[in-house]
Amino acid sequence: MHKAVFLDRDGTIVEDVGYLNSPQQLQFIPGSIEAIKKLNEAGYKVVVITNQAGVAKGLISEDMLQTIDKTLQKFILSGGAYLDGLYYCPHHPEHGLYPYKQDCQCRKPKPGLFKKAEKDLNIDLARSWMIGDKATDVEAGQRAGTKTVFVMTGKGKKEKDRLRKKPDYIAENLKQAVAWLFNNKL
């Protein structure tokens, strides 16, 4: 079974611009591609786990979301890194229309997307990490059985006080989080 590092997308890898609805809006947080590359080189599966309620709210189509994700992956590849998986939840429990308006198991803080990645990629969740900028990222990782790192990029500064259970570490950004993981022997 593989070790993995799960990453939130908006606010962790790329700037959180609200509801990202165009590939042209992708702006990588400095050092994020370099951090992903270090994880790749160390043999970790790198998997994006992201809530994308903009689909449920009608702000972006699922086709456009997939186009954005493909563009994200191309930029990461051009930086010498890669993602092993990218999983998104297009649902919202209160907004949208069927099939997007639902209280699903895949929307963080629920661990459904982690469980899907665990099965798809043969991941050992107990030896894995979740890194994100929202309290729901930390809670989702903890519910899935991973260790967690909270980053102060994106919504991190606003969300820090919303953390119910303390993460294993708080970092300024993804690059610092990955450096800390390696210094602490992952």
Buried (B, 14 or more C-beta within 10 A) or exposed (E): EBBBBBBBBBBBBBBBBEBBBEBEBBEBBEBBBBBBBBBBEEEBBBBBBBBBBBBBBEBBEEEBBEBBBEBBBEBBEEBEBEBBBBBBBBBBEEBBEEEBBBEBEBBBBBBBBBBBBBEEBEBBBEBBBBBBBBBBBBBBBBBBBBBBBBBBBBBBEEBBEEBEEEBBBBBEBBBBBBBBBEEEEB
